[in-house]
Amino acid sequence: MRGKRILVYALCVAAAVVVIALILHRSRSPKDIAEEHTAHAVSVVAAVRGPIARQLVLAGIFQPFQEIDVHGKVSGYVQHIYVDIGDRVHQGQTLAILEVPELDAQVEGAQAGVARSQDEIARMQREVSRDEAIYAAAHANYERLKQASDQQPGLIAAQELDDALAKDRSAAAQVDAAKSAVSAAQGQLGVAKADKMRVSSMVQYATISAPFTGVVTMRYADTGSLVPAGTSESNAQAVVRLAQSDVLRLRMPVPEEDVPFVHEGSQVMVRIQATGARFPGKVVRFTRDVSTATRTMLTEVDVPNPSLTLAPGMYAEVAFNLEQKSDAVIVPTAAIVQGDQPSVLLVNASNLVERRAVSLGISGANRQEILSGIAPGDQVIVGGLASVRPGDRVQPRPVSADMVEYHDTDAKEAK
């Protein structure tokens, strides 16, 4: 019985709703009904205040921080090679050893030259000692004769005294000559030692070591290969190629008009195209020179790569924030109608379309700053711009600004 009452009550409510709807429909004018049917829906977004930045997105390529071909300073056969492509090596680590038999003979010859010079110096020093003894005897003899002649004039014949003086001076000159010969021999010893050092250095060049910590990216020689000396560009052959990849240079060309906005320390956002990974970075260096061929300036960002996850040659997108504001009036880029005077189409309180001329500020990613012409909260049209005209009645349908895609054809056709 109770269920029947509820059913009767529900039927009465439904009948009342139908009656009210019929009354409201009959009370509307035919013009209102026609306008409702002719007005079509448009997507609108409210202008808001918020942060915006003008970004410059460039394609960059990773390169090793430094990369060289490692040559031998001397020509020789590869006796041992200890590395292959992909090997990580440390600074000073031996990469290969060359066999250079003629260098061993040169080292022995240089050592013999040093020993000969040392023996010659020892012999001449003994001659100096002998000549000094002869000089001492001659000088003493002359002094005795001179003293006796002075005490008793005429006791010593003048000829004998002159002979003693001549022997004294001759012995002194002989000592000076012997000392000069020792000095010359010591100079020759210096030359012999320098030659020995030169040849020994060449022997050290037969051991090829890593000049810095890095990765072997190419191997050009095998055991037994003849490697020419790396002093001739026309005949040079490297043993390996070595790249420092624990830090990579990310290089990108900055267009001429954006050069004034690039500074050392400028913050960037890097996106790896192959993996989709993102991380922040900063500008470390740039050429400070605009290429006349490309009208761009080469700019570099250093990217730490201790685990070698990134490989040289990979591409990345680098986003620069050139200009930014924290409190700007923002609308989607799709709302801007380009022309002699930029404008937007907005829907007023009466659901009529209005055209408003606007002044543009910073252009961001799918967002545009409006300096004047509209206020926060105004409903701007972002879809179907080509199908509406100022004065048209429309049905606004709010959409999220994040879901708006820019349709260039709509913007062009609405001009």
Helices and strands as residue ranges (DSSP letters): H 2-27, H 30-38, E 40-46, E 48-70, E 76-81, E 88-89, E 94-99, H 101-151, H 158-205, E 207-209, E 214-219, E 226-227, E 240-255, G 256-261, E 267-272, E 278-286, E 296-304, E 315-332, G 333-335, E 336-337, E 343-347, E 353-357, E 359-363, E 367-372, E 379-381, G 385-387, E 394-398, G 401-403, H 408-413
